[in-house]
Amino acid sequence: MGRLAEKIVLITGGNSGIGLASARRFVNEGAFVFITGRRQEELDHAVAEIGHDVRGLQGDVSKLDDLDRIMATIREEKGRLDIVFANAGIAETAPLGSITEASFDKVFAINVKGTLFTVQKALPLMRAGGSIILTGSTAGSKGAPAFSVYHATKAAVRNLARSWALDLKGSGIRVNVLSPGGTITPGLANVLTSGSSTPGDRAIDAAQRDAIFASFATQIPLGRIGDAAETAAVAVFLASEDSSYMTGGEVFVDGGFAQV
């Protein structure tokens, strides 16, 4: 029996990167996992890769109708949620002076609005003992050129958890933030080479990507970029009873990047 035996889990953005690694780990710990993603083909591949005890639900977390449909399906098929991992997020780069309204709206809609309404719409399905995990980032604690909008969204996510821990007082439901640093994922590769974490028309230059990763690694005390499976292991900790006396907190999985 795993640490998440018989738990029902929702992971948004579970079709790749940290979301997919976490879904795989949660299933291995005994959970049944619903994963969401905007792109059906990627979602289908993720479900096939995990293989069992997983259900893919296509949807965009920034669209409330999509969230309503996702929650209705979970209610119909399982009747409850024990763990909500609001993980879906994107990044786009632009320095001050070049930020567009469209880019600002897009990043805030997914990272902040999507997180907020994922949790709010999932709450009626949760019960005492439940765990909510929000994907933050070292970006919520640090600055970086051309990343101000993305960093602002992650600072907002961190503070949502602080207030929600008080809103949920007495409910028996915990909420914590999981904040990765640089992690080898398709999203990071995309944003570092093209300025957007979402796939575009331009193919990623592998040599350029590897050079950027190597440069990034020199800024990390552990001297390397993280693996998504390492973040997934901490997600299991926050989802399980091992973290039963934690709420409103933030756990960094960043190789020391934001700690020194």
C-alpha positions as CSV (number, residue, x, y, z in Angstrom):
1,M,0.0,0.0,0.0
2,G,1.4,3.4,-1.0
3,R,1.2,6.6,0.8
4,L,-1.7,7.7,-1.4
5,A,-3.7,4.5,-1.5
6,E,-7.3,5.0,-2.6
7,K,-6.9,8.8,-2.9
8,I,-8.6,10.6,-5.8
9,V,-6.3,13.3,-7.3
10,L,-6.6,16.1,-9.8
11,I,-3.5,17.4,-11.4
12,T,-3.9,20.3,-13.8
13,G,-1.2,20.6,-16.5
14,G,-0.6,16.9,-15.9
15,N,0.3,16.1,-19.5
16,S,4.0,17.0,-19.3
17,G,6.9,18.1,-17.1
18,I,6.4,18.3,-13.4
19,G,2.6,17.5,-13.7
20,L,3.3,14.3,-15.6
21,A,6.1,13.2,-13.3
22,S,3.8,13.8,-10.3
23,A,0.9,12.0,-11.9
24,R,3.2,9.0,-12.5
25,R,4.5,9.1,-8.9
26,F,1.0,9.5,-7.4
27,V,-0.3,6.5,-9.3
28,N,2.7,4.5,-8.1
29,E,1.7,5.5,-4.5
30,G,-1.8,4.1,-5.0
31,A,-3.9,7.0,-6.1
32,F,-6.3,7.4,-9.0
33,V,-5.3,10.5,-10.9
34,F,-7.3,12.8,-13.2
35,I,-4.9,14.9,-15.3
36,T,-5.8,17.9,-17.4
37,G,-4.1,19.6,-20.4
38,R,-5.1,21.9,-23.2
39,R,-3.7,19.7,-26.0
40,Q,-5.5,16.4,-26.5
41,E,-2.7,14.6,-28.2
42,E,-0.2,15.3,-25.4
43,L,-2.9,14.3,-22.9
44,D,-3.4,11.0,-24.7
45,H,0.3,10.3,-24.7
46,A,0.6,11.0,-21.0
47,V,-2.3,8.7,-20.1
48,A,-0.8,5.9,-22.3
49,E,2.6,6.4,-20.6
50,I,1.2,6.2,-17.1
51,G,-0.9,3.2,-18.2
52,H,-3.4,2.7,-15.4
53,D,-5.4,4.5,-12.7
54,V,-5.4,7.7,-14.7
55,R,-7.9,9.6,-16.7
56,G,-7.2,12.5,-19.0
57,L,-9.6,15.4,-19.2
58,Q,-9.0,18.0,-21.9
59,G,-9.5,21.6,-20.8
60,D,-8.0,25.1,-20.3
61,V,-7.9,26.2,-16.6
62,S,-8.4,29.8,-17.6
63,K,-11.9,28.9,-19.0
64,L,-14.4,28.5,-16.3
65,D,-16.7,26.4,-18.5
66,D,-13.9,23.9,-19.0
67,L,-13.3,23.7,-15.2
68,D,-17.0,23.2,-14.6
69,R,-17.0,20.3,-17.1
70,I,-13.9,18.8,-15.5
71,M,-15.3,18.9,-12.0
72,A,-18.7,17.5,-13.1
73,T,-16.9,14.6,-14.7
74,I,-14.9,13.9,-11.5
75,R,-18.1,14.1,-9.4
76,E,-19.9,11.7,-11.7
77,E,-17.0,9.2,-11.9
78,K,-15.5,9.3,-8.4
79,G,-17.7,11.5,-6.3
80,R,-14.9,13.3,-4.5
81,L,-11.3,14.7,-4.6
82,D,-8.8,14.1,-1.8
83,I,-5.9,16.0,-3.4
84,V,-5.9,18.9,-5.8
85,F,-2.6,19.8,-7.4
86,A,-3.1,23.2,-9.2
87,N,0.0,22.9,-11.4
88,A,-1.0,24.3,-14.8
89,G,1.1,27.4,-15.7
90,I,2.9,29.1,-18.5
91,A,5.7,31.7,-18.9
92,E,6.4,34.3,-21.5
93,T,9.3,36.8,-21.6
94,A,9.3,40.5,-22.3
95,P,11.3,43.3,-20.7
96,L,9.6,46.3,-19.3
97,G,8.7,48.5,-22.2
98,S,7.8,45.6,-24.5
99,I,5.1,43.8,-22.4
100,T,1.8,43.5,-24.3
101,E,-1.7,43.5,-22.9
102,A,-2.3,40.2,-24.6
103,S,0.7,38.5,-23.1
104,F,-0.1,39.9,-19.6
105,D,-3.7,38.7,-19.8
106,K,-2.7,35.3,-21.0
107,V,-0.1,34.6,-18.3
108,F,-2.2,35.9,-15.5
109,A,-5.3,34.1,-16.8
110,I,-3.6,30.7,-16.6
111,N,-1.3,31.1,-13.7
112,V,-3.5,33.1,-11.3
113,K,-7.1,33.0,-12.5
114,G,-6.7,29.3,-13.4
115,T,-5.2,28.4,-10.1
116,L,-7.8,30.3,-8.1
117,F,-10.8,28.9,-9.9
118,T,-9.4,25.3,-10.1
119,V,-9.2,25.3,-6.3
120,Q,-12.5,27.1,-5.7
121,K,-14.5,24.8,-8.0
122,A,-12.8,21.7,-6.6
123,L,-13.6,22.6,-3.0
124,P,-17.1,21.2,-3.0
125,L,-15.6,17.8,-3.9
126,M,-13.1,17.9,-1.0
127,R,-13.4,16.8,2.6
128,A,-11.5,16.9,5.9
129,G,-8.0,15.5,5.4
130,G,-7.7,16.9,1.9
131,S,-4.6,18.5,0.5
132,I,-4.3,21.4,-2.0
133,I,-0.9,21.9,-3.6
134,L,-0.2,25.0,-5.7
135,T,2.7,25.2,-8.0
136,G,4.8,28.2,-7.2
137,S,8.3,28.9,-8.3
138,T,11.6,30.4,-7.1
139,A,10.3,33.2,-9.5
140,G,7.9,34.3,-6.7
141,S,10.9,35.2,-4.5
142,K,13.5,36.5,-7.0
143,G,13.7,38.9,-9.9
144,A,14.9,38.3,-13.4
145,P,15.2,40.5,-16.6
146,A,12.2,40.0,-19.0
147,F,10.3,37.8,-16.6
148,S,8.5,40.3,-14.5
149,V,5.0,39.2,-15.5
150,Y,5.7,35.5,-14.8
151,H,7.4,36.3,-11.5
152,A,4.4,38.5,-10.5
153,T,2.0,35.6,-11.1
154,K,4.1,33.2,-8.9
155,A,4.3,35.8,-6.1
156,A,0.5,36.0,-6.3
157,V,0.1,32.2,-6.1
158,R,2.3,32.2,-3.0
159,N,0.0,34.7,-1.3
160,L,-3.2,33.0,-2.3
161,A,-2.0,30.1,-0.2
162,R,-1.4,32.3,2.8
163,S,-5.0,33.6,2.7
164,W,-6.6,30.3,1.8
165,A,-5.0,28.6,4.8
166,L,-7.1,31.0,6.9
167,D,-10.2,30.7,4.7
168,L,-9.9,26.9,5.2
169,K,-9.4,27.0,9.0
170,G,-11.6,24.4,10.6
171,S,-12.2,22.5,7.3
172,G,-9.5,20.0,7.8
173,I,-8.2,20.9,4.3
174,R,-4.6,22.0,4.0
175,V,-3.0,24.2,1.3
176,N,0.7,24.6,0.5
177,V,2.9,25.8,-2.2
178,L,5.5,23.7,-4.1
179,S,8.1,25.9,-5.6
180,P,10.5,24.4,-8.0
181,G,13.7,26.0,-9.3
182,G,15.2,25.3,-12.7
183,T,13.8,21.9,-13.7
184,I,14.3,20.0,-17.0
185,T,10.9,20.2,-18.6
186,P,9.6,20.9,-22.1
187,G,8.2,24.2,-20.7
188,L,11.6,25.4,-19.5
189,A,13.3,24.4,-22.7
190,N,10.7,26.3,-24.7
191,V,10.9,29.5,-22.7
192,L,14.7,29.6,-22.6
193,T,15.0,29.2,-26.3
194,S,11.9,30.9,-27.7
195,G,10.6,33.2,-24.9
196,S,7.4,31.2,-24.3
197,S,6.8,28.0,-22.5
198,T,4.1,26.9,-24.9
199,P,5.1,25.1,-28.1
200,G,5.5,27.3,-31.1
201,D,6.3,26.9,-34.7
202,R,10.1,27.2,-34.3
203,A,11.9,24.0,-33.4
204,I,14.1,24.1,-30.3
205,D,17.8,24.1,-31.1
206,A,19.1,21.3,-28.9
207,A,22.6,22.7,-28.7
208,Q,21.3,26.2,-27.7
209,R,19.1,24.6,-25.1
210,D,21.9,22.6,-23.6
211,A,24.2,25.6,-23.5
212,I,21.5,27.7,-21.7
213,F,20.9,24.8,-19.2
214,A,24.6,24.6,-18.5
215,S,24.8,28.3,-17.9
216,F,21.8,28.2,-15.6
217,A,23.3,25.3,-13.6
218,T,26.3,27.5,-12.6
219,Q,24.0,29.7,-10.6
220,I,22.6,26.7,-8.6
221,P,24.4,25.7,-5.4
222,L,24.0,22.0,-6.3
223,G,25.5,22.7,-9.7
224,R,22.8,21.1,-11.9
225,I,19.3,21.5,-13.2
226,G,16.7,19.6,-11.3
227,D,14.7,16.6,-12.6
228,A,10.9,16.6,-12.6
229,A,10.9,13.4,-10.7
230,E,12.6,15.1,-7.8
231,T,9.9,17.7,-7.6
232,A,7.2,15.0,-7.9
233,A,8.7,13.3,-4.8
234,V,8.1,16.4,-2.8
235,A,4.6,16.7,-4.2
236,V,3.9,13.3,-2.8
237,F,5.1,14.5,0.6
238,L,2.7,17.5,0.5
239,A,-0.2,15.3,-0.7
240,S,0.3,12.7,2.0
241,E,-0.2,12.6,5.7
242,D,3.6,13.0,6.1
243,S,2.9,16.8,5.8
244,S,-0.2,16.7,8.1
245,Y,1.0,19.6,10.2
246,M,1.7,21.9,7.3
247,T,-0.6,24.6,5.8
248,G,0.0,28.0,4.3
249,G,3.6,27.0,3.7
250,E,6.0,26.9,0.9
251,V,8.5,24.1,0.0
252,F,11.4,24.9,-2.4
253,V,12.8,22.2,-4.6
254,D,15.4,24.4,-6.2
255,G,18.9,23.1,-5.6
256,G,19.4,26.0,-3.3
257,F,18.9,28.6,-6.0
258,A,16.5,30.9,-4.0
259,Q,18.0,30.1,-0.7
260,V,21.4,31.8,-0.8
